[in-house]
Amino acid sequence: MASKKAEEEQQEYVEKQIREAREGEYPEHKSISVAENGSMVNDMEDLKQLGEDMEEMSTNSEDHEQGIVADPEQ
């Protein structure tokens, strides 16, 4: 079943992020006074992390092949 496979992949992705966070893979959160509100990234370190996160995400085409529909469909 395609949705079961997609759910398993999502669970594995979340577990990997949790494991890496525990191992210190991700930088500490910035204080509110340092973070720039409304910005996707605040510095080069954030940009690199965002790039790594985006590379691991499936594209819409890959999701569609697995039977996953965007919610809400746009």
N, CA, C and O atoms as a GROMACS GRO file, in nm:
protein
  296
    1MET      N    1   0.084  -0.119   0.000
    1MET     CA    2   0.000   0.000   0.000
    1MET      C    3   0.088   0.125   0.000
    1MET      O    4   0.176   0.138   0.085
    2ALA      N    5   0.065   0.215  -0.094
    2ALA     CA    6   0.153   0.331  -0.112
    2ALA      C    7   0.154   0.422   0.009
    2ALA      O    8   0.260   0.468   0.050
    3SER      N    9   0.037   0.450   0.068
    3SER     CA   10   0.033   0.543   0.182
    3SER      C   11   0.105   0.485   0.303
    3SER      O   12   0.165   0.559   0.380
    4LYS      N   13   0.099   0.353   0.321
    4LYS     CA   14   0.170   0.290   0.432
    4LYS      C   15   0.320   0.311   0.413
    4LYS      O   16   0.391   0.344   0.508
    5LYS      N   17   0.369   0.290   0.291
    5LYS     CA   18   0.511   0.309   0.262
    5LYS      C   19   0.552   0.454   0.288
    5LYS      O   20   0.657   0.480   0.346
    6ALA      N   21   0.470   0.548   0.244
    6ALA     CA   22   0.500   0.689   0.264
    6ALA      C   23   0.502   0.723   0.413
    6ALA      O   24   0.587   0.799   0.458
    7GLU      N   25   0.409   0.666   0.488
    7GLU     CA   26   0.405   0.690   0.633
    7GLU      C   27   0.531   0.634   0.699
    7GLU      O   28   0.586   0.696   0.790
    8GLU      N   29   0.575   0.518   0.654
    8GLU     CA   30   0.697   0.458   0.709
    8GLU      C   31   0.818   0.546   0.678
    8GLU      O   32   0.904   0.566   0.764
    9GLU      N   33   0.824   0.597   0.555
    9GLU     CA   34   0.935   0.685   0.517
    9GLU      C   35   0.934   0.812   0.601
    9GLU      O   36   1.040   0.858   0.644
   10GLN      N   37   0.817   0.867   0.622
   10GLN     CA   38   0.807   0.987   0.705
   10GLN      C   39   0.853   0.959   0.847
   10GLN      O   40   0.926   1.038   0.906
   11GLN      N   41   0.811   0.845   0.902
   11GLN     CA   42   0.850   0.808   1.038
   11GLN      C   43   1.002   0.792   1.047
   11GLN      O   44   1.064   0.837   1.143
   12GLU      N   45   1.062   0.727   0.947
   12GLU     CA   46   1.207   0.710   0.946
   12GLU      C   47   1.278   0.846   0.941
   12GLU      O   48   1.379   0.866   1.008
   13TYR      N   49   1.225   0.938   0.861
   13TYR     CA   50   1.284   1.072   0.849
   13TYR      C   51   1.279   1.145   0.982
   13TYR      O   52   1.378   1.207   1.024
   14VAL      N   53   1.165   1.139   1.049
   14VAL     CA   54   1.150   1.205   1.179
   14VAL      C   55   1.243   1.142   1.282
   14VAL      O   56   1.308   1.213   1.359
   15GLU      N   57   1.249   1.010   1.284
   15GLU     CA   58   1.337   0.941   1.379
   15GLU      C   59   1.482   0.976   1.354
   15GLU      O   60   1.559   0.991   1.449
   16LYS      N   61   1.521   0.990   1.227
   16LYS     CA   62   1.659   1.028   1.193
   16LYS      C   63   1.689   1.168   1.245
   16LYS      O   64   1.796   1.192   1.302
   17GLN      N   65   1.595   1.261   1.227
   17GLN     CA   66   1.617   1.398   1.276
   17GLN      C   67   1.630   1.400   1.428
   17GLN      O   68   1.715   1.470   1.483
   18ILE      N   69   1.546   1.324   1.496
   18ILE     CA   70   1.552   1.318   1.642
   18ILE      C   71   1.686   1.261   1.686
   18ILE      O   72   1.750   1.314   1.777
   19ARG      N   73   1.728   1.152   1.622
   19ARG     CA   74   1.855   1.088   1.657
   19ARG      C   75   1.972   1.185   1.634
   19ARG      O   76   2.059   1.198   1.720
   20GLU      N   77   1.973   1.253   1.519
   20GLU     CA   78   2.081   1.347   1.490
   20GLU      C   79   2.081   1.465   1.586
   20GLU      O   80   2.187   1.514   1.624
   21ALA      N   81   1.963   1.510   1.626
   21ALA     CA   82   1.956   1.620   1.722
   21ALA      C   83   2.014   1.576   1.856
   21ALA      O   84   2.086   1.653   1.921
   22ARG      N   85   1.984   1.454   1.898
   22ARG     CA   86   2.038   1.404   2.024
   22ARG      C   87   2.189   1.389   2.019
   22ARG      O   88   2.258   1.407   2.119
   23GLU      N   89   2.241   1.357   1.900
   23GLU     CA   90   2.386   1.338   1.883
   23GLU      C   91   2.458   1.470   1.861
   23GLU      O   92   2.580   1.472   1.844
   24GLY      N   93   2.385   1.580   1.862
   24GLY     CA   94   2.448   1.711   1.846
   24GLY      C   95   2.470   1.752   1.702
   24GLY      O   96   2.549   1.843   1.676
   25GLU      N   97   2.402   1.687   1.609
   25GLU     CA   98   2.418   1.718   1.467
   25GLU      C   99   2.367   1.859   1.434
   25GLU      O  100   2.424   1.927   1.349
   26TYR      N  101   2.261   1.901   1.501
   26TYR     CA  102   2.200   2.030   1.472
   26TYR      C  103   2.251   2.136   1.570
   26TYR      O  104   2.276   2.106   1.686
   27PRO      N  105   2.264   2.258   1.522
   27PRO     CA  106   2.310   2.366   1.610
   27PRO      C  107   2.205   2.400   1.715
   27PRO      O  108   2.087   2.370   1.699
   28GLU      N  109   2.249   2.462   1.821
   28GLU     CA  110   2.158   2.507   1.927
   28GLU      C  111   2.066   2.615   1.870
   28GLU      O  112   2.100   2.685   1.775
   29HIS      N  113   1.949   2.626   1.929
   29HIS     CA  114   1.856   2.731   1.888
   29HIS      C  115   1.914   2.867   1.924
   29HIS      O  116   1.984   2.882   2.023
   30LYS      N  117   1.882   2.963   1.840
   30LYS     CA  118   1.926   3.100   1.868
   30LYS      C  119   1.827   3.166   1.964
   30LYS      O  120   1.709   3.131   1.968
   31SER      N  121   1.876   3.262   2.040
   31SER     CA  122   1.786   3.334   2.128
   31SER      C  123   1.695   3.423   2.043
   31SER      O  124   1.730   3.458   1.930
   32ILE      N  125   1.583   3.459   2.097
   32ILE     CA  126   1.487   3.542   2.024
   32ILE      C  127   1.548   3.676   1.987
   32ILE      O  128   1.517   3.732   1.882
   33SER      N  129   1.633   3.727   2.072
   33SER     CA  130   1.693   3.858   2.043
   33SER      C  131   1.791   3.852   1.925
   33SER      O  132   1.818   3.954   1.862
   34VAL      N  133   1.843   3.733   1.895
   34VAL     CA  134   1.938   3.718   1.786
   34VAL      C  135   1.868   3.675   1.657
   34VAL      O  136   1.906   3.718   1.548
   35ALA      N  137   1.766   3.591   1.668
   35ALA     CA  138   1.696   3.541   1.551
   35ALA      C  139   1.622   3.653   1.480
   35ALA      O  140   1.569   3.744   1.544
   36GLU      N  141   1.618   3.647   1.348
   36GLU     CA  142   1.548   3.747   1.270
   36GLU      C  143   1.408   3.695   1.239
   36GLU      O  144   1.393   3.600   1.161
   37ASN      N  145   1.310   3.755   1.297
   37ASN     CA  146   1.172   3.713   1.277
   37ASN      C  147   1.132   3.735   1.132
   37ASN      O  148   1.163   3.839   1.073
   38GLY      N  149   1.063   3.637   1.074
   38GLY     CA  150   1.015   3.649   0.937
   38GLY      C  151   1.116   3.605   0.833
   38GLY      O  152   1.088   3.612   0.713
   39SER      N  153   1.232   3.562   0.876
   39SER     CA  154   1.334   3.517   0.782
   39SER      C  155   1.347   3.365   0.790
   39SER      O  156   1.342   3.307   0.898
   40MET      N  157   1.362   3.302   0.674
   40MET     CA  158   1.373   3.157   0.672
   40MET      C  159   1.506   3.112   0.734
   40MET      O  160   1.512   3.008   0.800
   41VAL      N  161   1.610   3.189   0.712
   41VAL     CA  162   1.740   3.159   0.772
   41VAL      C  163   1.800   3.287   0.828
   41VAL      O  164   1.770   3.396   0.780
   42ASN      N  165   1.883   3.272   0.928
   42ASN     CA  166   1.944   3.388   0.992
   42ASN      C  167   2.093   3.402   0.964
   42ASN      O  168   2.149   3.510   0.979
   43ASP      N  169   2.156   3.292   0.922
   43ASP     CA  170   2.299   3.299   0.893
   43ASP      C  171   2.338   3.179   0.806
   43ASP      O  172   2.253   3.097   0.771
   44MET      N  173   2.464   3.171   0.772
   44MET     CA  174   2.511   3.065   0.683
   44MET      C  175   2.488   2.926   0.743
   44MET      O  176   2.459   2.832   0.670
   45GLU      N  177   2.501   2.913   0.873
   45GLU     CA  178   2.478   2.785   0.940
   45GLU      C  179   2.334   2.739   0.920
   45GLU      O  180   2.309   2.623   0.890
   46ASP      N  181   2.239   2.830   0.937
   46ASP     CA  182   2.098   2.799   0.914
   46ASP      C  183   2.075   2.761   0.767
   46ASP      O  184   2.000   2.668   0.738
   47LEU      N  185   2.139   2.833   0.676
   47LEU     CA  186   2.122   2.808   0.534
   47LEU      C  187   2.171   2.668   0.496
   47LEU      O  188   2.105   2.597   0.420
   48LYS      N  189   2.285   2.629   0.550
   48LYS     CA  190   2.338   2.494   0.522
   48LYS      C  191   2.244   2.388   0.576
   48LYS      O  192   2.218   2.288   0.509
   49GLN      N  193   2.192   2.408   0.698
   49GLN     CA  194   2.100   2.311   0.757
   49GLN      C  195   1.972   2.302   0.675
   49GLN      O  196   1.921   2.192   0.652
   50LEU      N  197   1.920   2.416   0.632
   50LEU     CA  198   1.799   2.417   0.551
   50LEU      C  199   1.823   2.342   0.420
   50LEU      O  200   1.737   2.267   0.375
   51GLY      N  201   1.938   2.362   0.359
   51GLY     CA  202   1.972   2.292   0.235
   51GLY      C  203   1.974   2.142   0.255
   51GLY      O  204   1.923   2.068   0.171
   52GLU      N  205   2.034   2.096   0.365
   52GLU     CA  206   2.038   1.953   0.394
   52GLU      C  207   1.897   1.898   0.415
   52GLU      O  208   1.864   1.790   0.366
   53ASP      N  209   1.814   1.973   0.487
   53ASP     CA  210   1.676   1.930   0.511
   53ASP      C  211   1.599   1.921   0.380
   53ASP      O  212   1.524   1.826   0.358
   54MET      N  213   1.615   2.021   0.294
   54MET     CA  214   1.542   2.024   0.168
   54MET      C  215   1.586   1.910   0.075
   54MET      O  216   1.503   1.854   0.004
   55GLU      N  217   1.714   1.876   0.075
   55GLU     CA  218   1.763   1.766  -0.008
   55GLU      C  219   1.700   1.633   0.030
   55GLU      O  220   1.682   1.546  -0.055
   56GLU      N  221   1.667   1.616   0.157
   56GLU     CA  222   1.610   1.490   0.204
   56GLU      C  223   1.460   1.481   0.178
   56GLU      O  224   1.402   1.372   0.189
   57MET      N  225   1.396   1.592   0.144
   57MET     CA  226   1.252   1.592   0.120
   57MET      C  227   1.222   1.538  -0.020
   57MET      O  228   1.300   1.553  -0.113
   58SER      N  229   1.106   1.474  -0.031
   58SER     CA  230   1.059   1.426  -0.161
   58SER      C  231   1.004   1.542  -0.241
   58SER      O  232   0.951   1.639  -0.185
   59THR      N  233   1.015   1.532  -0.373
   59THR     CA  234   0.954   1.632  -0.460
   59THR      C  235   0.806   1.599  -0.475
   59THR      O  236   0.762   1.489  -0.441
   60ASN      N  237   0.728   1.694  -0.526
   60ASN     CA  238   0.587   1.670  -0.550
   60ASN      C  239   0.568   1.553  -0.647
   60ASN      O  240   0.476   1.473  -0.630
   61SER      N  241   0.654   1.543  -0.748
   61SER     CA  242   0.644   1.433  -0.844
   61SER      C  243   0.668   1.299  -0.776
   61SER      O  244   0.595   1.203  -0.802
   62GLU      N  245   0.767   1.292  -0.689
   62GLU     CA  246   0.796   1.168  -0.616
   62GLU      C  247   0.679   1.131  -0.524
   62GLU      O  248   0.642   1.015  -0.514
   63ASP      N  249   0.623   1.232  -0.458
   63ASP     CA  250   0.507   1.206  -0.372
   63ASP      C  251   0.390   1.155  -0.455
   63ASP      O  252   0.323   1.060  -0.415
   64HIS      N  253   0.366   1.218  -0.570
   64HIS     CA  254   0.254   1.178  -0.655
   64HIS      C  255   0.271   1.033  -0.701
   64HIS      O  256   0.174   0.958  -0.706
   65GLU      N  257   0.394   0.992  -0.734
   65GLU     CA  258   0.420   0.854  -0.776
   65GLU      C  259   0.386   0.755  -0.666
   65GLU      O  260   0.348   0.642  -0.694
   66GLN      N  261   0.398   0.798  -0.540
   66GLN     CA  262   0.367   0.712  -0.427
   66GLN      C  263   0.220   0.721  -0.386
   66GLN      O  264   0.177   0.657  -0.291
   67GLY      N  265   0.143   0.802  -0.459
   67GLY     CA  266   0.002   0.815  -0.429
   67GLY      C  267  -0.030   0.919  -0.323
   67GLY      O  268  -0.141   0.920  -0.269
   68ILE      N  269   0.065   1.005  -0.293
   68ILE     CA  270   0.044   1.108  -0.192
   68ILE      C  271  -0.007   1.234  -0.262
   68ILE      O  272   0.051   1.278  -0.362
   69VAL      N  273  -0.115   1.292  -0.209
   69VAL     CA  274  -0.174   1.413  -0.266
   69VAL      C  275  -0.148   1.527  -0.168
   69VAL      O  276  -0.164   1.512  -0.047
   70ALA      N  277  -0.108   1.641  -0.222
   70ALA     CA  278  -0.083   1.758  -0.138
   70ALA      C  279  -0.209   1.795  -0.064
   70ALA      O  280  -0.319   1.786  -0.117
   71ASP      N  281  -0.192   1.838   0.060
   71ASP     CA  282  -0.306   1.875   0.142
   71ASP      C  283  -0.285   2.015   0.196
   71ASP      O  284  -0.194   2.033   0.278
   72PRO      N  285  -0.359   2.113   0.158
   72PRO     CA  286  -0.467   2.104   0.060
   72PRO      C  287  -0.411   2.105  -0.081
   72PRO      O  288  -0.308   2.166  -0.108
   73GLU      N  289  -0.480   2.036  -0.169
   73GLU     CA  290  -0.435   2.030  -0.308
   73GLU      C  291  -0.439   2.169  -0.366
   73GLU      O  292  -0.541   2.238  -0.355
   74GLN      N  293  -0.331   2.211  -0.429
   74GLN     CA  294  -0.324   2.347  -0.484
   74GLN      C  295  -0.301   2.342  -0.634
   74GLN      O  296  -0.292   2.447  -0.698
   0.00000   0.00000   0.00000
